[in-house]
Amino acid sequence: MSSESLPADAFTTLRAIVEDRRTNMLVDRDREVSEDIVRDLCELAMWAPNHKRTWPWRFAAFSGDGRVRLGEACAEDLIAGGSDDEFKIQKVRSKYTRVPCVLVVGSAPDDHATFHDENRDAVSAGIQNALLGATSLGLASFWSTAPVIDGAHTLELCGFESGTRLIGMIYLGWPTGDTLPGMRPDLEINIISS
Ligand SMILES: Cc1cc2nc3c(=O)[nH]c(=O)nc-3n(C[C@H](O)[C@H](O)[C@H](O)COP(=O)(O)O)c2cc1C
């Protein structure tokens, strides 16, 4: 689609979706998020810009008992990393069952240090695409940090190659309540035109 064929109100629509997206975990745990929707969101993610076409996005979607296995793998990674915080370890074991679907998004490694970093940038941009897609479908979403960003147990469960970094554990579900209105600080921009 060329920019000429976009609807005249495309920016208004985009802006509304961008501003409407809120970090939200108030969801119906029993109402599933279909695999078709998850696939659509992952495809949106892959339309993010990506330097050198390394196609760094890696996805693994967890639902049902898969969420329990995800929690177990993350707990194992915390323990393997030397954590003795029993409270945190126990919390991680069960936290992913709070929503019907958790989409784990990883960034593939690259031998070139710059591309390795830029892969992460592209994956973060992709996650935002997916979050906006979720918002446009009426889904609640929540980007959370992986307990261990490169934990071997979680990578193996996800089917990701060693060296992949876990950039987001994305909680998805159908909202049951509204969040507080979003806010952002006033824009500051330095305009240099000559
Ligand atoms: C890279 C990244 C990691 C995040 N990790 C967490 C997290 O682990 N726990 C959490 O409560 N929120 C996490 N968030 C969500 C932010 O807290 C949230 O975006 C922020 O509070 C602004 O709220 P909004 O998304 O509704 O605008 C993360 C956001 C980003 C971009």
The ligand as a Gaussian input file, in Angstrom:
#p B3LYP/6-31G(d) Opt

LIG

0 1
 C       11.229000      -2.569000      27.937000
 C       10.077000      -2.454000      28.893000
 C       10.009000      -3.296000      29.976000
 C        8.955000      -3.204000      30.888000
 N        8.918000      -4.045000      31.967000
 C        7.955000      -3.903000      32.893000
 C        7.918000      -4.746000      34.038000
 O        8.736000      -5.662000      34.183000
 N        6.951000      -4.532000      34.959000
 C        6.027000      -3.535000      34.815000
 O        5.197000      -3.339000      35.715000
 N        5.989000      -2.753000      33.703000
 C        6.937000      -2.924000      32.751000
 N        6.912000      -2.148000      31.620000
 C        5.749000      -1.269000      31.376000
 C        5.969000       0.122000      31.871000
 O        5.981000       0.129000      33.277000
 C        4.822000       1.018000      31.342000
 O        4.935000       1.106000      29.951000
 C        4.839000       2.408000      31.945000
 O        4.418000       2.341000      33.276000
 C        3.958000       3.403000      31.201000
 O        2.621000       2.975000      31.204000
 P        1.809000       2.852000      29.813000
 O        2.462000       1.731000      29.046000
 O        0.398000       2.539000      30.212000
 O        1.938000       4.167000      29.108000
 C        7.940000      -2.225000      30.691000
 C        8.009000      -1.392000      29.572000
 C        9.056000      -1.494000      28.684000
 C        9.104000      -0.589000      27.484000

